[in-house]
Amino acid sequence: MGVREALITCLLHDPDQGQRSNLQPRGCAQVGIIRALTECGIPVDMVGGTSIGAFMGALYAEERNYSQIRIRAKQWAEDMTSMVKTVLDLTYPITSMFSGAGFNSSICSVFKDRQIEDLWIPYFTVTTDISASAMRVHTDGSLWRYVRASMSLSGYMPPLCDPKDGHLLMDGGYINNLPADVARSMGAKVVIAIDVGSRDETDLTNYGDALSGWWLLWKRWNPLATKVKVLNMAEIQTRLAYVCCVRQLEQVRSSDYCECLRPPIDSYGTLDFGKFSEICEVGYQHGRTVFDIWKRSGVLEKMLQDRQGKMKACDVLTCPNASFTDLAEIVSRIEPAKVAVVDDESDYLTECEEGLPDGPQDAYADFQSSPADVGSDSEDEPPLHHQHPSLASPKLSQDALTDPLAL
């Protein structure tokens, strides 16, 4: 019910279309916005994300406590600044520059063996299945593996092999870098999207019909020459990889169910993980400003009223304020059903007795109460209970009572 009746969805993602890196420190701004969400009392019924948002969203779905989210996110950010681990993870660049072992270890140390379906808040992450050329939405399975897959950028990390079917999974941003439509299809009514990506450089040099690499090399090495802005091969390939989802991104942003927040973090670069606290504060101040505007304009009040009305209409929970632990306590109080023990002197009728009419049943009872040798015309004639063993015992055995099929 929680997922289907979700009214506010916090969608964390990284639609970074300039400097592509799954280790963007700008993603730390989402921690500050989560703090603002908590302080404003905005309920979140579902969490999803792509790339760095998959990581931050998983922390929020697992912890639900801002202090713990901040501590764990900061520890991971500090771990990413280790140049020793980065150098040791370098490999011969056939598939990627890094083997992925070091990055796997850092993600696994955060989430351990947690499963997606065991999180406190319903969670999903999006990856790109390059084996089937399709989008994959993960709502169950190993949390750290699918978070890592959603952060696997081409050229940096090798694709992650899905433990379920062996398909190769890459960064979900290649196919859907703002999966608000996925949250909508899962029952979310309002989507709050946090944009922590960098902007594309549009002020590029017009070099005409042809371009000489030697000319570019001279421009870059000569300190007196006028600087030119021309994309290199890696940047061109990166932009081409994300072109397919630009239209979908604009449609979602212009939809009436998605509220997009973008904190002012463009000044922070790829290697600014050491400025974790500063970036978090920027996200927090931006979130507080936006949510205060929502309060004054009545947007937040309308969201909460719609949510409460929806929950009352469903009327599924006996106590709307009951938590999961309360439910577990109630279930633990339920006493197990007691096994009924039937006495040998039960009033239950045998199968043969039930088949007899009222009159003959009384006569049959009188006959059983009389001695077996009374009324016998001849010594050679066997008693009646010898002729009919099924009518011989006036009592049912314990096995027959407990097992009706034994009759």
Secondary structure, 3 states (H helix, E strand, C coil): CCCCCCCEEEEEECCCCCCCCCCCHHHHHHHHHHHHHHHCCCCCCEEEECCHHHHHHHHHHHHCCHHHHHHHHHHHHHHHCCHHHHHHCECCCCCCCECCHHHHHHHHHHHCCCEHHHCCCCEEEEEEECCCCEEEEECCCEHHHHHHHHCCCCCCCCCEECCCCCCEEEEHHHCCCCCHHHHHHCCCCEEEEEECCCCCCCCCCCCCCCCCHHHHHHHHHCCCCCCCCCCCHHHHHHHHHHHHHHHHHHHHHCCCCEEEECCCCCCCCCCCHHHHHHHHHHHHHHHHHHHHHHHHHCHHHHHHHHHHHHHHHHCCCCCCCCCHHHHHHHHHHCCCCCCCCCCCCCCCCCHHHHHCCHHHHHHHHHHHHCCCCCCCCCCCCCCHHHHCHHHCCCCCCHHHHHCHHHC
